[in-house]
Amino acid sequence: MNNPIPTSLAPLKLGPHVARLPIIQGGMGIKVSGARLAGAVAKEGGVGVIASVALGLSSPYYKKKSDYFKANQLALADELKAARATAPDGVIGVNCMVAITDHEAMARTAAENGANVIISGAGLPLNLPTYTKDFPDCALLPIVSSMKAARLMCRRWGNTHKRLPDALVVEDPNTAGGHLGVKRQDLGDPAYDLSRVVPEIVAYLESEGYDIPVIGAGGIWDRDDIDQMMAYGASGVQMATRFICTDECDAADAFKQLYLGRKPADVSIVDSPAGLPGRAVHSDFIDRLDGDGEVAMQCFANCLRKCLCRDDKETFCIAYALDRAQRGDLADGLFFTGTNLYRSTEIVPVRKVLETLCLDDSRVA
Ligand SMILES: Cc1cc2nc3c(=O)[nH]c(=O)nc-3n(C[C@H](O)[C@H](O)[C@H](O)COP(=O)(O)O)c2cc1C
């Protein structure tokens, strides 16, 4: 790491790995956070995360539907190698969603190819330790949205796998982007506020005598938000929307441009075929989905374990819509975002984002 960003923020320990900056760049699929973004964040001292979902679609390994799963594994290995070349000593993670068909294969591929960290949500990753057991240095971070889920993860992993999470990412479904871990009708419930859930989980972990860092995620944008999260007892933050409008974000330029100059009201909730709500930028695609329903529905990747599009011929093909988005297709793409969408004003280098967050004079007086 050349010229480290000076900060008074404490480093973040994830199993045997230490990130100088307690900031995890949240995984963003499909290929919004690949090697380029993850490598840049890790090089500056944060935790850079490659989103593993459907990575193969934009790789040379994918030519036909039957190539899909193999292509995902080969593409993830390539992305990890490229991120590591950018940040040889950085902390590099992979996001492996539980809801995807090849969750196990992607977790195994991540660990085998040198991921320092695996972050796993969109379902509870109850069996994750089994997939990575030959790689004890690979830190495992489940994503939870409630105290109940945090307790369940600790108990289950303790009993079944004789290990505990290396950290817990606590994600607020009322502000985060992408798939949200609660039912649509539960969105808006203040019971999920990080101001409540983070202190509750921190107190539970302390009462059990567990030394497990808690990471706050969802709606975190500036240094004041980070300081606030630390005051709740968190040891770090995970931020995604903030990293979209960066030079290094792996998506097409047209994708990034769509996030600039927006208003809070430009954010919509869509019903994903995964059976979860998702938060996205309001777009032509969403208008058609909510109107005449004229959107791509052909299953071309078999990407989800449970899929309302493939199994019940409802909703839309999410792999197609997210893949179109990262290529900059403004008509057919689905553009995930957190509620902070309206705060993106320009496209800047990752280093500038991290300096803004970490330099101590970046705090608002
Ligand atoms: C474009 C986009 C794609 C996302 N894709 C994933 C994903 O593939 N897997 C996942 O677990 N979370 C995903 N998320 C959630 C983020 O990793 C993160 O936890 C969340 O957005 C944090 O809130 P913030 O965006 O307000 O910082 C995505 C978020 C966005 C904005």
The ligand as a Gaussian input file, in Angstrom:
#p B3LYP/6-31G(d) Opt

LIG

0 1
 C      -26.163000      -2.260000      -6.955000
 C      -26.223000      -3.100000      -5.706000
 C      -26.056000      -4.474000      -5.802000
 C      -26.053000      -5.271000      -4.650000
 N      -25.797000      -6.624000      -4.772000
 C      -25.675000      -7.391000      -3.658000
 C      -25.280000      -8.756000      -3.774000
 O      -25.009000      -9.273000      -4.867000
 N      -25.217000      -9.485000      -2.619000
 C      -25.490000      -8.928000      -1.377000
 O      -25.418000      -9.630000      -0.361000
 N      -25.820000      -7.621000      -1.256000
 C      -25.909000      -6.845000      -2.359000
 N      -26.192000      -5.507000      -2.231000
 C      -26.282000      -4.919000      -0.849000
 C      -24.947000      -4.248000      -0.458000
 O      -23.886000      -5.160000      -0.435000
 C      -24.992000      -3.501000       0.900000
 O      -25.044000      -4.355000       1.997000
 C      -26.097000      -2.492000       1.057000
 O      -26.467000      -1.916000      -0.154000
 C      -25.627000      -1.425000       2.044000
 O      -26.403000      -0.272000       1.988000
 P      -25.924000       1.052000       1.209000
 O      -26.011000       0.733000      -0.234000
 O      -26.919000       2.070000       1.678000
 O      -24.519000       1.380000       1.625000
 C      -26.246000      -4.686000      -3.369000
 C      -26.455000      -3.299000      -3.280000
 C      -26.442000      -2.503000      -4.416000
 C      -26.631000      -1.020000      -4.291000

